[in-house]
Amino acid sequence: MSHMKWMAGVAIAAASVMLLPQAALAKNPAPQRAAPAFASDDDVFIALRDASRGGDLARVEELAARLGNYFMPSYVDYYRLRPRLATASEQEIRGYLTRYDGQAIADRLRNDWLLELGRTRNWALFDEQYPLFALNDDTQLKCYALMSKALKGQNVADDARTVLVGPQNYGEACPALVATLVQVGQFTQDDVWAQIRLIAESGFSGTIRRLAPLTDASETALMQALDKPDAVVARGPGSTRASQEVFILALGRSAKNNPDRAVDALVAGASRLSERERAQAWAQIALPASLKLLPEAAVYWHRTAGATLSLESHQWKARALLRAGEWKQLKTAIEAMPTALASDGPWVYWLARAYRAEGKTEEATKLFESIADQNHFYGQLALEELGRKISVPPRAQAVTAEEIAPMASNAGFQRALKFFDLNMRFEGYREWNWELRRMNDRQHLAAAEFARQKNVLDRMVNTSDRTKTEFDFTQRFPSPYRDVMQASTERLGLDMAWVYGLIRQESRFILNARSHVGASGLMQLMPATAKYVARKIGLDGFTQSQVNDIQTNITLGTNYLNMVLNDLEGSQAMATAAYNAGPGRPRAWRSTLQRQVEGAIFAESIPFNETRDYVKKVLSNATYYAALFEGKPQSLKARLGTVAPKGFVPTELP
């Protein structure tokens, strides 16, 4: 959805208070606040959730007392217990978990309780409860679990390095794990500084403060490297390990604003750094240079042999080399990635391309074949590299009423539908996805069909997407409002498959979808964009309240998409990026190219994570939609086309 952001001011009026004599107050006591009137128990339930989140215990009890016969007692009880978790008795918590055993919300409470047990270092209870946590998707809990093991004498250093890769999810637990591992001798200073660099790269400076006592550098020095990097860089590396690491840290932050200045400082201070430190310093500069799409980034990455790289750095090293067309170096970079990353679809595909560029056709073919059956962007590209086009797999045998019946009676799905009615989509997703965990392909298809019957198309798509051997692409790629869409796209000469591919990624066909930045409706239009397009096409009397109307949303969205496409010389790859990130950014990204590149290379090297993922998914979707609409195989590579700097004379790519 669009990154165009608009800020509205909020005016706050201050009211003066007259101070009355005590006698007057006694005669005229302040009126008691009247309890708000609720139209339904659903309104009470939503108020209960909000009171629980706010920790208003009195209000929680007052509202919960009104919901004795509510449809979802497990949630009423959860909202009562959650804000008291730190003081509630073990017996009360166990009672809840027993009462609602098997429900998604019980697993959520166990997650909450485990965080509290880890925070208070109650390892006996933590160790008992952690294996019972079904989802096991909380990074903090993984850190607490490793801390518990380390304190019992187990060596968990390698496991910790695998877990400690996403500082945005660290909380209190993961810095505490690092400190514990240093204390028991399982982490060295190399590990600590690698974590500090990773955290700085991710922008979570507060977490660095927690690691400062584990180094010989002061917290002040570390914060200066982040907040005043140019001053630290100007002083040079110093002579101690701590001062040199602080210098390297500051180089990375300085390079975000001025890579050339950081390069000059590194060259000037290189003689005071070891070979390993120089490699690490170049890596600190190469990452921001890559994110700026600077041609020099590939040169900087060549100087990083021996450096410890984050997962993000590994990938941007590969992207910089890909943009530069350095296939041999790209092969080396991918082979140096951690196994889990190197086996991901994008890097399997690009490694195969690098093998083929070296003439290793057999090795390339094996890699292409390993992902060609995967229904995603790189699976589709791999299929084309094997000489085949993209088509829709045979449709599975239609699910029967007998197969759908258990889905209709599934209590978790019923709760999910209730949450969707209440516009509590996060809770609804949790309930729905919980029920899918142990289902086979036939059950997924039946659940998706049930979602179709209930007109919850986003769950239909998401559920059907999970099948591995049986497929129903009418579930995965629905095309509702076809008459409206066809009329609008035909009038503009716009590719309907592309528009549906975009909607599938934007809103998943949720009519009242609204993004965190205010985009609305099927095509996720920003208010200013909707107003601008309405004016441009002469849509008289348009008001913002119309933006969720199907006809209006599709009319405005398709016209805007067409404007963007025409502005970007008909490139669907660039126009898709522009729809998400704004029209100016793809032009800027294109301007950094030194040559004409495949659309897939342009897409893979988009510096915004959201936009990069968005472009791949939209164009992959569009290719499948076209195969459905036209009834014949398609080419994703043709849809991607090529991208070249403005004014570049295009040539045919092999």
Steps between C-alpha positions, in 0.01 A plus 500: 500500500612854439767658716362850440444631848300799605490658843203667655530744790292456811379811680476472879292746699564561871206562729538702821368363827322720756607422855198494731500531881485172688150579627374548149658171395331325789160636393566427133703178479650416164263285296596136466616400153218314335583159365507516121214338322594207280292404201590134530714246682742527207562864593559396862744234381702749294507738797621211717787430262602867505480520880712185530763644267504818705535313830182652647422216740186651653356568157592150384307339786202730448475415130574129536215470751262608223616222266412189698331335202715640221581288194874488580558438873864409438568855382299661779706303751822577312435874512429469873818307572754654262553835681542314834744241372790624714295467821257219418553170679654207321181307577282759323721500190514122486123493541455722194740290292318181597154646442580617148762246405534470122376850418714763332441746784627250757825471306512880494465512879772240539719727281423793731567293811830366367618856437421583862673183625807584294501858621492383863751219425260233626680231304330200661154609383635638173666169411178315578277726295720586201469160323119544521509830304365383165578787266855553628525820297625743765866601470514612863386158620763333285760721667367421848502127419865518393587705808346233722703230328823702519454554873472122537836453328385416147692650207248700295730748324428376146125489564517851641676634192218353289231663715669838548435643154196730539561780754150638450375197696765487774312664789662441838578134443753499219746758640477306826588182310807668350609613847449149638702341223786744560480425872524122450773531237300390196506840324815695424552869434467418130144382567416807705627744240324308222176545696567871553560552129185303414290703743642826364427382146140436602460834678432384858748712691329447836594134487866593449498671839424162657807347337741787579605350838617187318769697314793721594329791326290743700132546431578862416752397232253256347221756492732758343581250223128483425392859564814694396678259269686759295678631809600147603617417147705819486696390810610179330517144629708544815728228634275276712252231394214705643595824322548317170163328527333831583669653194372216279151543645510873428612436142179313431284776643699772320472314169120518519529874441827535315669180373787693340596661830491161672723352228751783536512450878552126465779542246668752730477275807549161331860457616386495864253217438569130463408322179186361663402842631550659158273237344238568766530874443448461126192289570365783717532738204393253231155439648377861500666552162302203370176635642573824315558286188843654447704335224803506731326264744621192312859626530460549875361148541809359327700626798295317767657152491508368856241744636207382711185586306141525610230324298412838351861565403536159338198575282602853408848381410335262254264768368783748441695238306186405308441860395864522393468183293785329688377142476815330627514715811124458546547121507764534771281736702198268493707196587632689805148566633370301799335181374146603591534824306679349199223241465231766475336534156661826385856385567447152357381667180783753479762238587366290213528801272859552617583134429353532154700817436812294577388232257402251773173409333438173683544656845277792399227270371492303827454820698228631270318167527519511880271806515309485169201332667463784751218740421682826557702763313827307490331166444337653193829646375675165555230329295569738212875438526418132441325595176143477628232767542284569805161334506231425755531151652207261453215581735452260787179302525234732638448475874171350606236623741612223735854642498380856561262406785777459765633843406161661553475342846862576597492712819823681412368602159177617665699719735705631207185595307368678807823698527482592132145630559638710788782629275751336735697346217819423694308284748306344214818409312645341814193282548476403133867419455508302824242262360698451177816375670429127481284490187591312184455627145140381467407665827670822394299499178180436697580779747574735208168411340324567830670842507374561146145418611534748784647761260821522701718501189827587670474182711404301191816617322725455802366153580509366145856637463615241756432189291802304376369232265136585421412842360199715429616822340144636488539522879855633490430759231139618523366773271193651665322804353610379157244707307610825666868414459467395137316817404757720673810324365367468144420871492861577597666220303640373830604140569223361723720214622751753630232700683366187668855400589545835669170482690584151622814641661353833610179407678440126447153612387400640841254774404557715809874440520685797643878520532699650786570804279133554408469325163149365438301243309578226252776699328623667820479861390647777710256788561712753312551261209127428475420872501768573238384224264132595542585853395715386206229275355218743568317295763265773616379510857757252630527480877739293708209297635462344153847347491382159625220481246601218264429686176671818619801325649563296185446802274743717696752221557518386140527858373783572742679179407465590132643848564800348677551241225497762225738718699747210525508402133267202541724305741281291731797435727564871555133596510431234763784639710362850449151398616652384827783747562400808300587591137825681574682211664511253210638778281773562757580129523514471121736798478767311697523221243814484289342284234180336389394221739230238511184600681572224752833662590330838538236342725751311715709811562217734609633646826166503686420156645125549471514627142743230387270229634196680362628525143595131488166385638286730284669394176498135601127533577438674170667218307271242658194720446590534133534122472154463656336769287659404169512125550856472372858501641664832585845658534594683817829605340312673217278676754805620694674623186819698543588819684767743387619850593302783344615556143670163475447333161355157584638182352386140513622313806593132463 
